[in-house]
């Protein structure tokens, strides 16, 4: 059984009180009783309650939301007021169903408001130039299949608009989206082909999610899934994903799309021994583009990436593909470019099932990493760089088959490699 010792050592100002489950943290009085409480927290694991921890300047806290059913954290973004939007799924009263929810929390992680978008599965939450956000997920259609859900969400967690994309009788799933330079959207996901296999799907859509041009990519009798997109130049897009390929698992792929041509320009695939999961892509300060993946062979894993460079308006080429080396104790789930653009944060969890984060510099090299020990199964699925140079991690705490959403906010400098 694991204990939480790291949090107590943050600073002398960070004195915390254990609260029943979802309670709000309160500072302890500075007394001998407070000292005894701190020693008790260090020496025993907490079995009777969850902790909400918050420093006096709100630069560090751990918060829990929802539970005790199967609730899960998916993505986090910071809003212009310094607070956060949290995207997750919550268990409903109907069997085996979840609802998509967005929580607006303040700078200390306290819930301000909550938006429900009904039954479905949340996937991504991305910022837009006007301060609002685009939400992507999957919902059931009238035929018993699934459609993509795309919605506009205000910084206060208000619903601005919503659209479902999909063909009757065909399953579609939404995975991510970005805003284009012209204000429209690029929506990435997957759809069933005529043989029942999954193909990667990329939709160029209006500002409110109406489909304009649809691209589909997949090998016959193979499964492919789009993961994320980036607009390299106006109407030139780089897409990454994963798909069936080598004999032992999935391959990473990247493709370029030139719009408004209704075709995919170029495709690259990595057929590496093992199973590759696509984590995402981001621009680097060198003018290159990072495609990040996670390779697993048995119980071992490592981070792999490729750097890409646009050489003309109608072509992209890989510069290099290489491995970060053995990272058997880190499982990457998502990435986020810091607001300053100087580095990339990668969310994930350790083999010991603790929240963890890596930071990559402008060349894609690892700067440092940090983990947050806890006594349960804690997995981070979203990360955001904050305006003060810190970061927020959001994900799920799992215990005895149930889950709740969990957020860690820290201003710590990551440990250098």
N, C-alpha and C positions, 0 to 999 in steps of 0.2 A: 504494500500500500504506500502510495507516494504522499509526501507532505509538501506544503508550499512554504519554502524558506526564503526564496529570492526576494519576495515582496517586502518582508519585514526589514530587510537590509537596505532599502532604497535610500532613506534619509531620516534624520531625527524628526523631521516635520511630518512624516507619513505615519501617523498613528491611526489604527483602524479598529473598528468594532464589528464583531461577528453578528450578522443579522439573520433572522429566519428567512430562508430561501430568497425571495425576491425583494427583500427589504432595502431601504436606502441607507448607504453607509454614513456613519456619524463619527466625528473625531472623538477620541477618548480624552478625558481630563488627564493632565500630566501629573500623575501621582504614583504612589507605590502600588496602588491597585492597577493602574495602567501598565506599569512595568511587569507586574505579575501576569497580567493578561497576555502581554507580548511573549513572555517566556512560555506560557501555556500554548500559544499558537505555534511556537517554534517546536515544542517538544511532542505535540500530539497531532495526529491527522484529524481533520474535522469530519465527523460523521453525522452530526445532528443538523447541520445547516450549510448553506452556501455562503460565500463571502462576496459582498460588493466592496471593493477597495477603491479609495480615491485619495489622492494627495491634496494638500491644501491649495495648490495652484492648478489643479485639474490636468497636470501634465502626465500623470500616471493614474490609471484606474483599471479595474477589472469589473465588468458588469455582466449580469445574467438576465435574460429575457425569456418569458414564456415558461414552458414546462408545466407539470412533469410528464406530459405526453411526448410524442415524437415531434419536436420542434427543431428546426435546423437553420443556421445562419449561412448565407450565401455570398453576399457582397456588401461593401461599405464604401461610402463616398463622403467627403467633407463638404459642408455647405458654406456659403459666403459669410454667415454669422459665426463661424467657428464650430458649430455643431455638426451633426452627422445624420445621414440617411442610412438606414440598415435594411437590407433586403433579405427576407427569409421565407420559410414555409412553416406553417403551424398546423398541427393536427386538428381535424374537424370532428364533429360528433358522428359523421357517417364513417363506416368502416373503410379502412385503407385509403382515405382521401386526405389531402392536405389543401390548405388555402395559401395563396400568395399574399404576403403582408409586407408593408413598408413602415418602419418605425422612424419617426423624427426624434432625435435625442439632442440634448443640449451639450455644452462643452465638457460637462462632467459625466456625460453618459446617461443622464436621467431622461426617461421617456416624456416627451412633450405631446405627441399625437401619434395615431396609428391609422394606416390605410389598409383596407382589405380589398383585394381584387378578385375574390371568390376562389372556387376550387381550381387547383392547378399546381404547377411546379415552377418555382422561380429559378432563373438562370443567371441574369446579369443586370447591372445597373451602371450606366455610364453618363458622364456629364455632357452638357451642351453649352454652347457659347453664351446663351442668355441666362445662365444660372440654373436652368431646370435640368432634368435628367430623363433619359430614355430607359425604360424597363423592358426586359425580354424574358419570356417564359414559355410554358406549354400548357394548353388547356384542352379539355375534351370537346369534340365536335358533336353534331347532332346524330352522326352515324355510329358512334362508339369509338371513333378513332381520335386523333389528336391534331390540333392546329397550333401554329405559332401565335403567341400573344405579344403584342408590342404596345406600349403605353407611355404617355408623357406624364411625368410626376414633377410637381413643384418642389422647391426647397423646403417647404413646410409639410411635405408628404400629402399634398392635395393632388387629386387626379385631374389632369388637364384634358386628356383624350385617351382612347384605347381602340385598338384595331386587332382583329384576328386575321391571319393569313393562312390559307390552305385550300386544297381541293377536296370536294366531297368524296369520301371513301378512301382517301389516301392520307397516311400518317405524316405529319410534319412536326418538327420540334425546333423551338427557338433556343439559341445558345448564347449569342452576343450581338451587339450592335454598336456602331459609331455614327457620329454626325459627320456628314460631308462638308466640304468647304462652301458649297452652295446652300447649305441649310437642310438638305435632304438627309436620308439615312442609308447606311449599309447594314443589312440584317443578315446574320450568318447562322446557319443551323444545318438540318438534314431532313431529307424526305425519302419516302419509299419509292423505288423504281418499279417497273412493270413486273419484275421477277420477285419482288418482296424484299430486296436488299436495300440498305440505306445508301443514299448518295449525298454528298455534301451539296448544300444549297446556299447561294448568295443572292440576296434580293436588294436591288437598288430601289429605294422607296421615297415617297414624298416626306415632308417634314412631319406629317401626322401618320406615317406608316402605310400609306396606300402603295401597293406594288407598282413599279414602273417597268423594270427589266429584271428577269429572273435567269440566273445562271445555275446549271446543275453539273456536277462533276462526280464521276465514279467509274470504276472498272466493272465489267460484266461479272455477276455472281460474286461480288465483293462488297464489303461494307466500308463506306467512307463517311466522315463527319467533319464539317467545318468547325473551327474553334474561334478564331478572331480575325479581325481585318484592320488594315491601316491604309489611309489615303496617302500615297507617296507623293503624288502631284495631282492637280485637278483632273478627275476622271481616270486616274490610274491607281489601282488598288492591289495591295499585297494581301493574300489570304493564307492562313495556315490551318492545318488540321491533321487528322490521322486516319489511317485506313488499313484494311487487311492487305497483307503483302507477302512478307517472308514466311517461311515455314513455321516459325516459332511465335509469331504474334503480329502486331500492327506496325506500320511504318509511319514516319512523319512525312508530310508533304507540304509544299508551298506552291502557290500558283499566282500568276498575275492576270488581272482583268483590265482590259482597255475598254472604256465606255465612251460613247454609246454603242459601240460594236457589240452585238449580242453573241459574243464568243469569248472563250478563255484563251489568253495569248500564249502563256507558257506554263508548264508544270514541272516541278522537280520532286522526286521522292527519294528518301533515304531508306535503303533496305539493310538495316543493321541487325545482327543477331540479337534476339530478344524481343521484348514487347515495348513499343514506343508510345507514350502518351504525349499529346501536344499540350503544353502549358499556355502558350500565347506568344505574341510578338510585340515589339516596341522599337521605336527609333532610338538610335544612339547618338551621342554627341559628335561622333566621327563622320556623320552623314550616312552611316550604314544602318541596317535594320536587323534586329536580333530576333531569331526564331528559336524559342526555348522549348525543349522537350525533356521528358524523363524516361530513361531506359531501364527496364527491369529484366533481370535474368535470374530466375529462381528467387532467392531471398535478397539478392544484391540489387543495387540500383545506382544510377549515376545521372547527373544532369548533362545533357548534350545540347549544343546549339549550332546554328549556322549564321554567318553574317552575310547580308545582302546589300548590293549597291546598285542604284538605278544608273544605267549608262546611256539611256536614250528615252524618248517619250514612249516607245513601243517595246521596250525590252528591259528585263531585269536579269541579273546573273548572280550566282552565289560566289562570294569571295573565298570563304573557307567554311568547313564544318569541323568541329572539334569537340572534345569532351572536357568537362571541368574536372574529371577524375572521379574517384570513388566517393559517393555521397550516400552510403547505405543507411545513414541515420537521418536522412532528410528526404521527404516526399513532397515535391512541389505541386501546388494546385492552381496558382494564378500569379499574375505579375501586374505591376503598376509603375508607370513612369512618374518620378517625383515632379511636383509642380515646377521646380527649378530646371527640370530637364537634365540634370547632371548625372543621375543614376537611376537604376531600376530596382524596385523592391519586389521580392518573390515570396509569396506566402506559402505555407505548408505545415507539415507536422513531422515530428521525429519518429523514429522507430519505436520509441517508448511512448508514443501517442501524446505528445505535448505540442502546444502552439509553437511555431518557429517561423523565423523570417531570415532571408538572405538579402544582401545588397550587392548589386553589380555596378561597376563603374562604366564610364562612357565607352570602354572598349569591350565590355562584356565579361571582364575579369571579376572574380569574387572579392569584395571589399571586407565583408565580415558577416557574422550571423549571430542570432540570439534565440534562445528558447525559453519557455516559461513553464517550469515544472508544476504539475498539478497531480492530484491523487486519482483522477479519472481519465477516461479517454477523451482528449481534447484535440480537435482538428480545425485548423484555420483554412478557410476557403476564399477569403477576400482580404485585400490589403490596400491601404491608401496612405500616401505621403501627406503629412499635414503641413500647414502653412508656416509652422514654427520650426520645421526641420525634423519633427518626430514622425510617428507613424501610428496607424490603427490597424489591428487585426480583428477579423470577425469570422466566426465559425460556429462549431457545435461542440457541446459537452455531452458525452454519452455515458449513461450509467444504468446498468441493469435493464437494458433494452429500451430505455426512454432517453429523450434528449431535450436540451434547451439551447437557446442561442447564447453565444458568449462573445464579449468584446474585450480586447486588451488595447489600451491606449498608452503609449510610452514615448518618452523623449530621449531614451537612452541611445548612446553611441554604440553601434554594433561592434562586437568583438572582432578585431582584425585577424585575418588568417595568418 
